[in-house]
Amino acid sequence: MKVQNKTIMIVEDDMKIRKLIKLFLEKEGYEVFEASDGEEGKQLFKEHDPCFAILDLMLPKTQGEELCRWIREEEKSDIGIIFVTAKTSEEERIHGLKAGADDYVTKPFSPSELVTRVDTVLRRTGTRCQKLSRKGLTLKPLKGEVTYKGDVLGLTTFEFRILHFLMTHAGQVISRQQILDSLYDMNQKVVSERTIDVHIRHLRQKLQELTRQPFIQTVRGMGYKFDA
């Protein structure tokens, strides 16, 4: 399960460099989406709403600076952004930062150093992107919003809270009582565990209709588990 602040978009036309960056990021637990040109990068951003972007400055179709400005101005996003480029002059570096990037790495570079820079920027910008994400399904606790590849999933308050609880504990078997405890104050009236089954059934139907994926599994005699 990829946790909040761990989704990164790489837009780089050099496949070897792109795959190398992806390899090092995934080793650190990041979920990585990749594109080879600026227009593909825009589509990827709309679908996955990443928490971070690594952009090559010189890209086919749409330049890295233009893509950065699009993220900042059109999408109104203040996620962390690092430029990776062969340009080394101070003027070009300043120009790139003025486009909205948080940092600037020149080629050739150490993949480990790039990961460290990503971590550093995320420590400064992480609170901008509070979310849980798995296989295109994204939950934003602060916004009360769930999307799948850009499409909004309409949930009731209880369905949202159950999904949030399950995604937070992805891969773990969660009992009905644990879900009840997360939903209801102990001072409230007793609620049947079967109520949870009803909420789960409706939640599953909505997820299945939109995603075609079995995100929530039933563990017989124990409870439920969100696919990790």
N, C-alpha and C positions, 0 to 999 in steps of 0.2 A: 504493500500500500504506500503510495506516495503522499506525504503529508503536506500541510500547508507550507507555502513559500518554497516549494521544491520543484516547480514546473518551469522548464526553461526552453525557449525557442532559439534555435541556431539558424541563421540565414547566411549561408556561405556557398559560393559556387564551386569551390574546389572540394571535390568529394573526399579526398584523402584527409584534408584538414578538418572537414566537417565530422567525419567518422572518428577521427582521433579525439577531437574535443568531446564528442558524445560519449566515447568510451570512458574517458577520465571522469566526466560528470556523473555517468551512471554508476561508476564505482563508489562515488560519494553519496549515492542514494537519490540523485536527481532523476526526475522523469523528463526525458528530452524529446522535443519535436523538432524536426529539421526541414528546411526548405533550401532550394538551390538558387532562387532569384527573388527579387523584391515583391513581385506580384503574388508569387506563391506564399511568401512570408506574410502578406496581408491576409490572405485567406486562412492561413494557419493560425494567425493571431485571433481572427474572428471565431474560429472553431474551438480553440483551446484556451483562450484568455490566459496566457502564461503569466507567471510571476516575475519572469526575467527574460531578457533578450540579449543574445550575442550576435552582432551584425557585422558583416564584412562591409567596408566602406564602399568598395567598388563592386557593384552587383549588376547582373543583367536586368533589363526591363525597368526596374526602379532602383535608383542608387540608395546606398545605406543611409545617407543623410536624409533623403526624402522619406524613406521608410520610417526613420526615427521621428521626423517631424509629424508624419501621419499618425504614429502611435500617440504622440504627445498632444497634438492639436485636434485631429479628427476623432480619435478614440478616447480622448480625455484621460489617458492612462499615465500614471507616474511610476510605473514599474522600473526596476533597475535595468539599465542598458549599458553594455560595454561594446565599443567598436574594436574590431580586430582588422588590421590593415597593414599594407606594405608601405603606406605613406609615413614618413618620419619627421617631416619638418615641423617646427614649432607652430608655424602659421596654420598648417593643415590640422594639427592636433587641436588647437584652439577653435578652429572652425567647426570641427567635429563635436567638441564639447558644447559649443553654442547651439548646435542643432538639437541638444537635449540629452546627450549621453552622460553617464555618471563616471565613466572611466574609458581609457584608451590604451590598447595593447598593440604593439607593432610586431610584424612578422620579420624574422622567425621568432617564435616565443616558446616558452616552456609550458606545456599543458598543465603541469602542477601549479605553476605560478598563476595561470589563468583561473584555475579553480579557486585558488586562494583569493584572488581579486573578486571573484563572484561572491564568495563567502563574505568578504569584507563589505561589499556594496549591499548585500542582503541584510547584513546586520544593521545598516543604516536605513534601508528601505523596506524591510520585511513587514512592518506593520501596515504598509500600504496594501498588502495583498494577503489578507486572511482568508484562506480557503482550503478545502479538501478536494482532491482530484484523483480520479481513477478511470482509466480507459475512456476518456472523453466526458465522463460524468463529473461535474463540478458543483460543489456546495459552498456557498459564501455565508458564513454564520452572521456577519454583521449586516448584510443586506437582506438576509432571509430569502435567498434565491438559490434555486437549483437549475442548472442547465446541462444539456447534453449536446456537445458539438455546436454550441451557440443557440440551440432551441430551448426555450424556457419550459420547465416542468412544473405544472400547477399542483401544489400540495396543500393539504390542510395544515394547521399549526402542529397537530400531533404527528402527522406523517413526516413533516419536516424535522421535528425534534427526534423522532425515532431514527430517521435516516442519518441525521447528524451523529447520534449516539453510536449507531452501528459502524459508520465510516470512521469515527474516532477510534474505535476498537476493532478495526478491520483485521480479519484473520482469526479473531477470538470468538469462541462460542459464548453467546450472551443469553442468559436465562430470561424468561418472561418477567420474573420478579425484579431482575436488574433493570430491565427497561421500565417497568412500573415505577421503580424508585427514582429513575431519572426524570420521569414525566410528572409525577404527582408529589406534592408535599405530604409528609407523614401525617399532618394534622387533618388532611382532607379525608373524605369518606373512602371506605374500602372499595377498590375497583377490581373487578374480576380479571384474572389473567387472560380470559377469553377475549376481553376487550382488545388486548394487544394483538391477538390473532386476527381480529377484524381489521385493525389498522394496518397490520403487515400485509394482509391479503390485498387491500386496496392500494397500498404503496407498491406492492409487487406488480399489480396490474398496470399501474401508470408507468412504472419503469419499463416493463416489458413492451408496452405499446410504443413507447418512444425509442427505446434503445435496442430492443430485440436481444438483450443480454440478461442472463439470470444472476443479477448482482447479489440477491439475498437468498441464502440457502437455509433450509430447515434441517436441524440436527436432531433426529428423533430422540425424544425423551430428555432433551437438554435445552433446546432453545433455537436461536438463530445465529447466523454468521454472515457477515458481509464479505464478499469475494475479495481476497487480498491479492 
